[in-house]
């Protein structure tokens, strides 16, 4: 009877029956070997992409910063919060202060908290303001079984 060879584990199984294969493939060592194999493959793919990007940059096919504005070192497109705040007559969200000028231009608007203005939270949602309270729970009447005669 031919033996089954597992490429991930680099080993032969003693028997080539479905139950032996299933037992092997659900084992911890086999799963670890499969995980390691694909992790190594992904790292090789990422390194290949990095090498190709570096070669294209050295050949002059990629600009040093494709997002930089011409003649400036900054970003060409401001974040959406600044776009909304810069438009004259743009509607402001309740509790928001107008943008202030910082060293690099307008800063994002600040949120009014319970103790005064709060700086914008990067990558976080603001807390839920004015959540509606839950109505009081009223007990349900008991369900009676139907009367059968």
N, C-alpha and C positions, 0 to 999 in steps of 0.2 A: 504494500500500500504506500503511495507517495506521501511524503511529509509536506506540511504546509510551512512556507517560509514567510516570516513577517519582516517586511522591509524596514519598518520603524524601529523594531527591537533588535534587528540583525540576528535573528535566531530562528531555529526550526522548531515547530510544535511536534509533539510526539505522535499525534494522530491527526488525520485530516477529516475530522467529523464536524458537523455544524455546532454541536454542543461544546467541543473543545475550542473552536474558533471564537464562539460567543463568550466563553469564560475568559479566554485570553484578551479579547478586545474590550471587555468591561473591567479588566484589572487595572490597578493603580499604576503599575510600572509601564504598561502599554500606553495608557492615557498620558503619562508624563513624557514618554518618548515622542508621541504624536505632537504634543504641545511644544516640546523642544524643537522638533523638526520644522514645524511651521513658523515658530518664532525666529529660528535661524534663517529660514527662507525670506521672511519679511525684512529682517535686518539687511540681508544681501540686496534685496530689491531697493530698500531705502538708500543704501550706500551707492548703488548703481545710479539712482536718481540724483544724489548729491554730486557724484562724480561728473555726470552729464551736465548738470547745471553749472558746476565750477568750470568745466571746459568751455561751455557756451559763453560764460562771463569773460573768461580770459581771451576768447576769440573776438570779443566785442559785440556779440549778438544780443546781449542783455544789458540794459542801462543799469547804472549803479543803484538807482532808486526809481523804479517805474512810477511810483505814486507821488513823487516830488513835483511841485509846481515849477514851471520853467523860471529859472533865475533865482529861485528861493530854495532853501533847504527844508522847508516844512511840507506838510501834507496838503495836497491840493483840495481835497474834499473834506469839509469839517463834519464832525459827527451830527446826526439828525437833530439832537437837542439844540445845538447851536444854530442850525439852519432855521428851525422854527422860531427861536428867540430873536434872530437877527432881522426877520422880516418886520417892517413897520406895520403896526396895526394887527400883528398876528395875535390870535387868541391865546391868552395865558391860562394854564390850568389853575384851578382854585388852590390857593395856598402857595403859589409860586411867586418868587420875586423876579424882577427883570434881571437880565444878565449884567454882570459887572465887568469892568475892564481890568485885565490882569497884565502881567509883563509880556505875554505872548499874544495878546488880543483879548476878545471877549471870552469870559469864563462861562461855563454852563450855569443855568439858573439854579438858585438854591431853594430848597423846600423849607417851608415854615414848620417847625416842630413845636412841641409844647413849651420848650424853653428858648425859643427864638429860631433863627435860621440854622439849617443843617446843611453841611456840604453834600454834593451829590454822591450817591453810593455807586462806586464803579462795579458793574457786573452784578448788582443786587437789586431786587425789586424793593420799592419803598413799602413801608408797612401799610396795611389796609386801614384806611381812615374811615370813620363813620360806618362801621359795620352795623347792619340792622340787627336788633335783638331778636331772639327767637320768641315766638308767641308762647304763652303758657300752655302746657300740655293738659288737655282735658281727657279724663278717663273715658274709655270706650265702654258702651253697655255690653254686658255679657251676651254671648251668642248662644241661643237656645237651639237644641236640635229640633228638626221638623217633627210635627206630631203625625204619627201614622196610625191608622186604625185597621 
